[in-house]
């Protein structure tokens, strides 16, 4: 679940930040879908494959970010996995109702997160075990 963030961390400008692996075809497709819906610019999308430096501001390591999608709420709280998706959905048209509903049902999000872990491990093994997803490659 989310971690508290120290006040010394960067400001999120009132919108969530999403860190995603732009070098992963699956991730690119899914985030691309969300970005097309985000015509209002409600989310700050950060491709950590292209530039991983913003992760350090939040104390998130490259390996940790590559294992699970991470998002920072507008209030500065770190979310990852299914919790990050719920945060993103709450800011996007067509998904807002789903994110709002799931936000109020933590046991369901916990179950979704278990499924997400399986998918994320498979993605990591198939994409990153050979080092192909390392920065600068």
Biotite code that builds the C-alpha atoms (Angstrom):
import biotite.structure as struc

atoms = struc.array([
    struc.Atom([0.000, 0.000, 0.000], chain_id="A", res_id=1, res_name="UNK", atom_name="CA", element="C"),
    struc.Atom([1.094, 3.635, -0.184], chain_id="A", res_id=2, res_name="UNK", atom_name="CA", element="C"),
    struc.Atom([4.024, 5.057, 1.690], chain_id="A", res_id=3, res_name="UNK", atom_name="CA", element="C"),
    struc.Atom([4.055, 8.512, 3.270], chain_id="A", res_id=4, res_name="UNK", atom_name="CA", element="C"),
    struc.Atom([6.261, 11.040, 1.593], chain_id="A", res_id=5, res_name="UNK", atom_name="CA", element="C"),
    struc.Atom([8.532, 13.495, 3.366], chain_id="A", res_id=6, res_name="UNK", atom_name="CA", element="C"),
    struc.Atom([7.762, 17.182, 2.704], chain_id="A", res_id=7, res_name="UNK", atom_name="CA", element="C"),
    struc.Atom([11.217, 17.631, 1.139], chain_id="A", res_id=8, res_name="UNK", atom_name="CA", element="C"),
    struc.Atom([10.160, 15.645, -1.931], chain_id="A", res_id=9, res_name="UNK", atom_name="CA", element="C"),
    struc.Atom([9.304, 17.517, -5.170], chain_id="A", res_id=10, res_name="UNK", atom_name="CA", element="C"),
    struc.Atom([5.851, 18.969, -5.625], chain_id="A", res_id=11, res_name="UNK", atom_name="CA", element="C"),
    struc.Atom([3.542, 17.086, -7.995], chain_id="A", res_id=12, res_name="UNK", atom_name="CA", element="C"),
    struc.Atom([1.823, 20.253, -9.302], chain_id="A", res_id=13, res_name="UNK", atom_name="CA", element="C"),
    struc.Atom([-1.584, 18.952, -8.222], chain_id="A", res_id=14, res_name="UNK", atom_name="CA", element="C"),
    struc.Atom([-1.610, 15.978, -10.546], chain_id="A", res_id=15, res_name="UNK", atom_name="CA", element="C"),
    struc.Atom([-0.317, 12.447, -10.181], chain_id="A", res_id=16, res_name="UNK", atom_name="CA", element="C"),
    struc.Atom([2.985, 11.367, -11.681], chain_id="A", res_id=17, res_name="UNK", atom_name="CA", element="C"),
    struc.Atom([3.187, 7.958, -13.344], chain_id="A", res_id=18, res_name="UNK", atom_name="CA", element="C"),
    struc.Atom([6.529, 6.231, -13.893], chain_id="A", res_id=19, res_name="UNK", atom_name="CA", element="C"),
    struc.Atom([6.384, 3.577, -16.618], chain_id="A", res_id=20, res_name="UNK", atom_name="CA", element="C"),
    struc.Atom([8.766, 1.505, -18.730], chain_id="A", res_id=21, res_name="UNK", atom_name="CA", element="C"),
    struc.Atom([8.595, 3.064, -22.198], chain_id="A", res_id=22, res_name="UNK", atom_name="CA", element="C"),
    struc.Atom([10.941, 0.369, -23.485], chain_id="A", res_id=23, res_name="UNK", atom_name="CA", element="C"),
    struc.Atom([8.373, -2.362, -22.821], chain_id="A", res_id=24, res_name="UNK", atom_name="CA", element="C"),
    struc.Atom([5.936, -2.951, -25.719], chain_id="A", res_id=25, res_name="UNK", atom_name="CA", element="C"),
    struc.Atom([3.106, -4.043, -23.394], chain_id="A", res_id=26, res_name="UNK", atom_name="CA", element="C"),
    struc.Atom([3.636, -1.061, -21.086], chain_id="A", res_id=27, res_name="UNK", atom_name="CA", element="C"),
    struc.Atom([3.850, 1.361, -24.022], chain_id="A", res_id=28, res_name="UNK", atom_name="CA", element="C"),
    struc.Atom([0.552, 0.096, -25.444], chain_id="A", res_id=29, res_name="UNK", atom_name="CA", element="C"),
    struc.Atom([-1.294, 0.350, -22.146], chain_id="A", res_id=30, res_name="UNK", atom_name="CA", element="C"),
    struc.Atom([0.121, 3.730, -21.138], chain_id="A", res_id=31, res_name="UNK", atom_name="CA", element="C"),
    struc.Atom([-0.420, 4.990, -24.706], chain_id="A", res_id=32, res_name="UNK", atom_name="CA", element="C"),
    struc.Atom([-4.098, 4.111, -24.330], chain_id="A", res_id=33, res_name="UNK", atom_name="CA", element="C"),
    struc.Atom([-4.304, 6.060, -21.088], chain_id="A", res_id=34, res_name="UNK", atom_name="CA", element="C"),
    struc.Atom([-2.373, 9.007, -22.543], chain_id="A", res_id=35, res_name="UNK", atom_name="CA", element="C"),
    struc.Atom([-4.813, 9.247, -25.474], chain_id="A", res_id=36, res_name="UNK", atom_name="CA", element="C"),
    struc.Atom([-7.673, 9.471, -22.980], chain_id="A", res_id=37, res_name="UNK", atom_name="CA", element="C"),
    struc.Atom([-5.824, 12.107, -20.921], chain_id="A", res_id=38, res_name="UNK", atom_name="CA", element="C"),
    struc.Atom([-6.573, 15.033, -23.250], chain_id="A", res_id=39, res_name="UNK", atom_name="CA", element="C"),
    struc.Atom([-6.839, 17.348, -20.220], chain_id="A", res_id=40, res_name="UNK", atom_name="CA", element="C"),
    struc.Atom([-3.274, 16.540, -19.093], chain_id="A", res_id=41, res_name="UNK", atom_name="CA", element="C"),
    struc.Atom([-4.507, 15.296, -15.702], chain_id="A", res_id=42, res_name="UNK", atom_name="CA", element="C"),
    struc.Atom([-1.521, 12.946, -15.298], chain_id="A", res_id=43, res_name="UNK", atom_name="CA", element="C"),
    struc.Atom([2.219, 13.616, -15.589], chain_id="A", res_id=44, res_name="UNK", atom_name="CA", element="C"),
    struc.Atom([3.547, 10.619, -17.587], chain_id="A", res_id=45, res_name="UNK", atom_name="CA", element="C"),
    struc.Atom([7.264, 9.821, -17.092], chain_id="A", res_id=46, res_name="UNK", atom_name="CA", element="C"),
    struc.Atom([9.044, 7.241, -19.239], chain_id="A", res_id=47, res_name="UNK", atom_name="CA", element="C"),
    struc.Atom([11.747, 5.863, -16.927], chain_id="A", res_id=48, res_name="UNK", atom_name="CA", element="C"),
    struc.Atom([13.321, 3.902, -19.767], chain_id="A", res_id=49, res_name="UNK", atom_name="CA", element="C"),
    struc.Atom([14.137, 7.195, -21.505], chain_id="A", res_id=50, res_name="UNK", atom_name="CA", element="C"),
    struc.Atom([15.061, 9.065, -18.296], chain_id="A", res_id=51, res_name="UNK", atom_name="CA", element="C"),
    struc.Atom([15.201, 7.377, -14.898], chain_id="A", res_id=52, res_name="UNK", atom_name="CA", element="C"),
    struc.Atom([16.603, 10.370, -13.003], chain_id="A", res_id=53, res_name="UNK", atom_name="CA", element="C"),
    struc.Atom([13.224, 11.546, -11.570], chain_id="A", res_id=54, res_name="UNK", atom_name="CA", element="C"),
    struc.Atom([12.924, 8.273, -9.642], chain_id="A", res_id=55, res_name="UNK", atom_name="CA", element="C"),
    struc.Atom([15.697, 9.348, -7.251], chain_id="A", res_id=56, res_name="UNK", atom_name="CA", element="C"),
    struc.Atom([13.627, 12.339, -6.064], chain_id="A", res_id=57, res_name="UNK", atom_name="CA", element="C"),
    struc.Atom([11.108, 9.855, -4.683], chain_id="A", res_id=58, res_name="UNK", atom_name="CA", element="C"),
    struc.Atom([13.544, 7.264, -3.345], chain_id="A", res_id=59, res_name="UNK", atom_name="CA", element="C"),
    struc.Atom([12.466, 4.688, -5.938], chain_id="A", res_id=60, res_name="UNK", atom_name="CA", element="C"),
    struc.Atom([15.249, 2.537, -7.356], chain_id="A", res_id=61, res_name="UNK", atom_name="CA", element="C"),
    struc.Atom([15.458, 1.634, -11.050], chain_id="A", res_id=62, res_name="UNK", atom_name="CA", element="C"),
    struc.Atom([15.011, -2.078, -10.305], chain_id="A", res_id=63, res_name="UNK", atom_name="CA", element="C"),
    struc.Atom([12.019, -1.454, -8.067], chain_id="A", res_id=64, res_name="UNK", atom_name="CA", element="C"),
    struc.Atom([10.405, 0.774, -10.703], chain_id="A", res_id=65, res_name="UNK", atom_name="CA", element="C"),
    struc.Atom([11.012, -1.818, -13.420], chain_id="A", res_id=66, res_name="UNK", atom_name="CA", element="C"),
    struc.Atom([9.372, -4.549, -11.336], chain_id="A", res_id=67, res_name="UNK", atom_name="CA", element="C"),
    struc.Atom([6.152, -2.616, -10.663], chain_id="A", res_id=68, res_name="UNK", atom_name="CA", element="C"),
    struc.Atom([4.523, 0.479, -12.102], chain_id="A", res_id=69, res_name="UNK", atom_name="CA", element="C"),
    struc.Atom([4.772, 3.392, -9.663], chain_id="A", res_id=70, res_name="UNK", atom_name="CA", element="C"),
    struc.Atom([2.680, 6.530, -9.337], chain_id="A", res_id=71, res_name="UNK", atom_name="CA", element="C"),
    struc.Atom([2.821, 9.518, -7.027], chain_id="A", res_id=72, res_name="UNK", atom_name="CA", element="C"),
    struc.Atom([-0.504, 10.954, -5.900], chain_id="A", res_id=73, res_name="UNK", atom_name="CA", element="C"),
    struc.Atom([-1.144, 14.703, -6.056], chain_id="A", res_id=74, res_name="UNK", atom_name="CA", element="C"),
    struc.Atom([-0.663, 14.622, -2.271], chain_id="A", res_id=75, res_name="UNK", atom_name="CA", element="C"),
    struc.Atom([2.812, 13.105, -2.717], chain_id="A", res_id=76, res_name="UNK", atom_name="CA", element="C"),
    struc.Atom([2.111, 9.498, -1.705], chain_id="A", res_id=77, res_name="UNK", atom_name="CA", element="C"),
    struc.Atom([3.816, 6.658, -3.568], chain_id="A", res_id=78, res_name="UNK", atom_name="CA", element="C"),
    struc.Atom([1.596, 3.928, -5.000], chain_id="A", res_id=79, res_name="UNK", atom_name="CA", element="C"),
    struc.Atom([2.671, 0.868, -6.967], chain_id="A", res_id=80, res_name="UNK", atom_name="CA", element="C"),
    struc.Atom([1.117, -2.054, -8.784], chain_id="A", res_id=81, res_name="UNK", atom_name="CA", element="C"),
    struc.Atom([-2.686, -2.207, -8.815], chain_id="A", res_id=82, res_name="UNK", atom_name="CA", element="C"),
    struc.Atom([-2.786, 0.684, -6.327], chain_id="A", res_id=83, res_name="UNK", atom_name="CA", element="C"),
    struc.Atom([-1.023, 2.849, -8.952], chain_id="A", res_id=84, res_name="UNK", atom_name="CA", element="C"),
    struc.Atom([-3.552, 1.838, -11.605], chain_id="A", res_id=85, res_name="UNK", atom_name="CA", element="C"),
    struc.Atom([-6.453, 2.800, -9.336], chain_id="A", res_id=86, res_name="UNK", atom_name="CA", element="C"),
    struc.Atom([-4.819, 6.190, -8.771], chain_id="A", res_id=87, res_name="UNK", atom_name="CA", element="C"),
    struc.Atom([-4.414, 6.728, -12.531], chain_id="A", res_id=88, res_name="UNK", atom_name="CA", element="C"),
    struc.Atom([-7.942, 5.554, -13.330], chain_id="A", res_id=89, res_name="UNK", atom_name="CA", element="C"),
    struc.Atom([-9.383, 8.098, -10.898], chain_id="A", res_id=90, res_name="UNK", atom_name="CA", element="C"),
    struc.Atom([-7.996, 10.856, -13.157], chain_id="A", res_id=91, res_name="UNK", atom_name="CA", element="C"),
    struc.Atom([-9.022, 9.516, -16.578], chain_id="A", res_id=92, res_name="UNK", atom_name="CA", element="C"),
    struc.Atom([-12.279, 9.750, -18.500], chain_id="A", res_id=93, res_name="UNK", atom_name="CA", element="C"),
    struc.Atom([-14.081, 6.407, -18.904], chain_id="A", res_id=94, res_name="UNK", atom_name="CA", element="C"),
    struc.Atom([-12.081, 4.936, -15.986], chain_id="A", res_id=95, res_name="UNK", atom_name="CA", element="C"),
    struc.Atom([-12.890, 7.555, -13.330], chain_id="A", res_id=96, res_name="UNK", atom_name="CA", element="C"),
    struc.Atom([-15.925, 5.621, -12.030], chain_id="A", res_id=97, res_name="UNK", atom_name="CA", element="C"),
    struc.Atom([-13.902, 2.397, -11.804], chain_id="A", res_id=98, res_name="UNK", atom_name="CA", element="C"),
    struc.Atom([-11.005, 4.069, -9.993], chain_id="A", res_id=99, res_name="UNK", atom_name="CA", element="C"),
    struc.Atom([-13.388, 5.825, -7.602], chain_id="A", res_id=100, res_name="UNK", atom_name="CA", element="C"),
    struc.Atom([-15.217, 2.596, -6.828], chain_id="A", res_id=101, res_name="UNK", atom_name="CA", element="C"),
    struc.Atom([-12.071, 0.526, -6.347], chain_id="A", res_id=102, res_name="UNK", atom_name="CA", element="C"),
    struc.Atom([-10.512, 3.244, -4.193], chain_id="A", res_id=103, res_name="UNK", atom_name="CA", element="C"),
    struc.Atom([-13.289, 2.543, -1.678], chain_id="A", res_id=104, res_name="UNK", atom_name="CA", element="C"),
    struc.Atom([-12.769, -1.249, -1.868], chain_id="A", res_id=105, res_name="UNK", atom_name="CA", element="C"),
    struc.Atom([-9.187, -1.944, -0.688], chain_id="A", res_id=106, res_name="UNK", atom_name="CA", element="C"),
    struc.Atom([-9.708, -5.738, -0.408], chain_id="A", res_id=107, res_name="UNK", atom_name="CA", element="C"),
    struc.Atom([-10.550, -5.882, -4.123], chain_id="A", res_id=108, res_name="UNK", atom_name="CA", element="C"),
    struc.Atom([-7.483, -3.802, -5.022], chain_id="A", res_id=109, res_name="UNK", atom_name="CA", element="C"),
    struc.Atom([-5.384, -6.088, -2.809], chain_id="A", res_id=110, res_name="UNK", atom_name="CA", element="C"),
    struc.Atom([-6.592, -9.080, -4.868], chain_id="A", res_id=111, res_name="UNK", atom_name="CA", element="C"),
    struc.Atom([-5.928, -7.198, -8.105], chain_id="A", res_id=112, res_name="UNK", atom_name="CA", element="C"),
    struc.Atom([-2.430, -6.473, -6.821], chain_id="A", res_id=113, res_name="UNK", atom_name="CA", element="C"),
    struc.Atom([-1.765, -10.205, -6.300], chain_id="A", res_id=114, res_name="UNK", atom_name="CA", element="C"),
    struc.Atom([-2.690, -10.812, -9.967], chain_id="A", res_id=115, res_name="UNK", atom_name="CA", element="C"),
    struc.Atom([-0.600, -7.802, -11.010], chain_id="A", res_id=116, res_name="UNK", atom_name="CA", element="C"),
    struc.Atom([2.420, -9.304, -9.205], chain_id="A", res_id=117, res_name="UNK", atom_name="CA", element="C"),
    struc.Atom([2.206, -12.463, -11.327], chain_id="A", res_id=118, res_name="UNK", atom_name="CA", element="C"),
    struc.Atom([1.965, -10.466, -14.555], chain_id="A", res_id=119, res_name="UNK", atom_name="CA", element="C"),
    struc.Atom([4.754, -8.103, -13.485], chain_id="A", res_id=120, res_name="UNK", atom_name="CA", element="C"),
    struc.Atom([7.102, -10.999, -12.634], chain_id="A", res_id=121, res_name="UNK", atom_name="CA", element="C"),
    struc.Atom([6.439, -12.606, -16.017], chain_id="A", res_id=122, res_name="UNK", atom_name="CA", element="C"),
    struc.Atom([7.047, -9.267, -17.776], chain_id="A", res_id=123, res_name="UNK", atom_name="CA", element="C"),
    struc.Atom([10.292, -8.785, -15.824], chain_id="A", res_id=124, res_name="UNK", atom_name="CA", element="C"),
    struc.Atom([11.571, -12.255, -16.628], chain_id="A", res_id=125, res_name="UNK", atom_name="CA", element="C"),
    struc.Atom([10.679, -12.085, -20.300], chain_id="A", res_id=126, res_name="UNK", atom_name="CA", element="C"),
    struc.Atom([12.018, -8.567, -20.798], chain_id="A", res_id=127, res_name="UNK", atom_name="CA", element="C"),
    struc.Atom([14.600, -7.710, -18.178], chain_id="A", res_id=128, res_name="UNK", atom_name="CA", element="C"),
    struc.Atom([16.430, -10.840, -17.079], chain_id="A", res_id=129, res_name="UNK", atom_name="CA", element="C"),
    struc.Atom([18.796, -10.580, -20.029], chain_id="A", res_id=130, res_name="UNK", atom_name="CA", element="C"),
    struc.Atom([19.581, -6.931, -19.181], chain_id="A", res_id=131, res_name="UNK", atom_name="CA", element="C"),
    struc.Atom([17.786, -5.577, -22.230], chain_id="A", res_id=132, res_name="UNK", atom_name="CA", element="C"),
    struc.Atom([15.833, -3.071, -20.134], chain_id="A", res_id=133, res_name="UNK", atom_name="CA", element="C"),
    struc.Atom([18.833, -1.487, -18.422], chain_id="A", res_id=134, res_name="UNK", atom_name="CA", element="C"),
    struc.Atom([19.149, 2.296, -18.804], chain_id="A", res_id=135, res_name="UNK", atom_name="CA", element="C"),
    struc.Atom([21.238, 3.340, -21.754], chain_id="A", res_id=136, res_name="UNK", atom_name="CA", element="C"),
    struc.Atom([20.619, 0.161, -23.764], chain_id="A", res_id=137, res_name="UNK", atom_name="CA", element="C"),
])
